Amino acid sequence: MDTKFHLAFKVKDIESTIAFYHTVLGSELGRQTEHWVDFNFFGHQLSAHVSDNIPELDYCGIVENLKVPIPHFGCILDNKVFQDIKNRLEDHKVDFIFKPQKRYQNKKGEQQTMFILDFSKNPIEFKTFNKDHDIFK
């Protein structure tokens, strides 16, 4: 089954959102108006909607002794794409909430992960697993 997800979320403005998702991450630009813009986010549809009410971050998630922001979204990538995104973020001098690192080393679910904020302060996680069958273990 080839399914796609759609996520609508809040951003502060269209210009900085396009700069982040299209220019920094390389996501294909989709339809847009003055109030929202769509992106092809690794084969999935993101819809960024302008809002004056973007909630404060809540670092209430605890994963391997790290406090992670909840809610957040992201994508599970293959290792090559993960490295490409890491390089793009570094080239554009995007600050990491958590720099690229390994979690669950030598255990089921071993992965590399990194957290960043987009230009509207939405937290995003990118990860890659050593073994795809460990994603849900």
Buried (B, 14 or more C-beta within 10 A) or exposed (E): EEEEEEEEBBBBBBEBBBBBBBEBBBBEEBEBEEEBBBBBBBEBBBBBBBBEEBEEBEEEEEEEEBEBBEEBBBBBBEEEBBBBBBEBBEEEEBEBBBEBBEBBEEEEEBBBBBBBBBBBBBBBBBBBBBEEEBEEE
